[in-house]
């Protein structure tokens, strides 16, 4: 049974706005926020990212997980380590179901279609500054079909998929070698649920 004191819940908030502050791929907005239990209104800025899908592509027959490498400007600026290890991920388009987006992103980012997709959990990586909402999927794949390069040309993606033994990926996770939040969380889920992967995969229709 859910514990109501340990559960996200709706806020008694009134918003004024948004004021458009800028934008490129994502809109950057400012709202004036009034809370029922707070005497003064205050301003908050938000980057409107929206829905995102993240894939944990696993080849059960070969005990492998497929990771990708891609350049990320934020990591380059913050850590001088812009060539990040990631799990494949991408935006959910307006009106699109997350599982449809997950199928598309799997093909685009690792070059193979998933044999099965199972939604496993969701999270918000940075709700203090963005409305990004990630839905994670376990994707069963044939890793032998993964190419050396992938990515959508119209999105100017240069993605390098990597077939990695699950043991090796989890060792890298434990060593602190990765900084991409979705990869850290996704591989932690994989470590916790590794023994149950056939059972979890069986829950999805092909």
Secondary structure, DSSP 8 states (H G I E B T S, - for coil): ---GGGS-----EEEEEEEEEEESSSEEEEEEEEETT-SS-EEEEEEE--EEEEEEEEETTTTEEEEEEEE-HHHHHHHS--EEEE--EEE--TT--HHHHHHHHHHHHHSS--SEEEEEEEE-S-TTTB--EEEEEEEE--GGG--S-B--GGGT--BEEEEEEHHHHHHHHHTT----HHHHHHHHHHHHHGGGHHHHHTTS--
